[in-house]
Amino acid sequence: MIGIIRWLKGFVKIRVWGYAPERFMNLCTNRGIVLWGLSGSGGCYTMFLCLSDYFALRDIVKKTKTRVAVLERHGLPFFMRDAGRRKTFLAGILCCFLFLTVMSRFVWAIEFVGNERITDDELTDFLNGRGVDYGTRKSALDIEALEDALRETFPQVTWTSMRLDGCRITVQIKENELPAQEEQEADAARFSDGADLVAVRSGVIASILTRSGVPQVKAGDSVEKGDVLISGLVPVMNDDGTVREWQRTAADGDIVLEYERDVSLKQDFSYTYKNYTGREKRFHFFTLFDRRYVFPFTGCRFVKYDEVIQQERVRLLGQIDLPLSAGSIVCREYLPVDAVYDEESAKRLLEAAFQKFIAGLEEKGVHIIQKDVKIGKREDAMLLRGQLTVQQEAAVLRPVTAVPETEPEAAQ
């Protein structure tokens, strides 16, 4: 705090020498003149004192027969004096201040946090469709309306929060951890007039568990694509065992279908790989709004090359995101080289591709029961062909279309 006060008042560094410099310092102390940073050598002393105290030294200098020279000048009074001589500099400061003031009224960065199944591009398109983009005025934003619209547009979003921090919009969302259950509940609400669960493919019923509706098949039955597995029409019986009426409901249950799936993979013996030469060309660029300016402007003259781009947005004071990014582009030259796998290597790659294929099915909820595949050799490639016996939930809701004639409306 003392340093700030001294800078605002202004201070100087002086050198004192002559007949009695020690008496000079004593008189300064007696008159309340504060000296600091004192050092001396060979009868000369250097020290700091406030600018206002410097003008009170004339009598002390005469009495002590010393001489004083100003070595350095510091503080706001000297800064303002120098700046007054540089009108261009002052104009630049003013323009910079006005620029920051104007730019701070707009949005220059958008960040998404917590989204996994919803991509950044989908959220960006959502915001763009509601007039929120880089350069949007902050005063035009309705945060609460955007949050409500986001939850309506993406049903899997259970919680969202938008925060305006400086020139940055941070969109935090939480997605439903049980999307399948939520989708089933949404389907039940959509098919309020009744819906059947039908098979999406042909196969054999491995297991069936009915929660609502009337099962039409049992475990071990063969079904075709489109067959009704659980009906959404529930009969209400008379005392004599006849059907009095039919109640409509959205069929619900867990149905596992077992079927055979063909698999065919190929691994060519010939392939091309990139042989990097070690030659690189670096370019620098800056992006203003959506336009990129690269320099030097000669361009990359390599025939084949990869680009490695590093880019960072410019932020002022850690808060103000500007529509300006800077970065570099590194072009790495390579030569395409034709090569040939031996039989053993091609077989290993084919087996790795098959394991990746199996892992992809398991991520989708497909349970592998049996594998019956064979690897064969062709003149130009290794082939893997066969069948997989798999189990999978394979039923979807379909509106009730057929109503029995015993329904009261039809009977009348």
Buried (B, 14 or more C-beta within 10 A) or exposed (E): EEEEEBBEBBBBBBBBBBEBBEBBBEBBEEEEBBBEEEEBEEEBBBBBBBBEBBEBBEEBBEEBEBBBEEEEBBBEBBEEEEEEEEEEEEEEEEEEEEEEEEBBEBBBBBEBEBBEEBEEEEBBEBBEEBEBEBEBEEEEBEEEEBBEBBBEBBEBBBEBBBEEEBBBBBBBBBBBEEEEEBEBEEBBEEBEEBBBBBBBBBBBBBBBEBEBBBBBBEEEEEBEEEBBBBBBBBBEEEEEEEBBBBEBBBBBBEBBBBBBBEBEBBBEBEEEEBEEEEEBBEBEBBBEEEEEEBEEEEEBEBEEBEEEEEEEBBBBEEEBBBBBBEBBBBBBBBEEEEEEBEEEEBBEBBBEBBEEBBEEBEEEEBBEEEEEBEBEEEEEBBBBBBEBBBBBBBBEBBEBEEEEEEBEEEEE
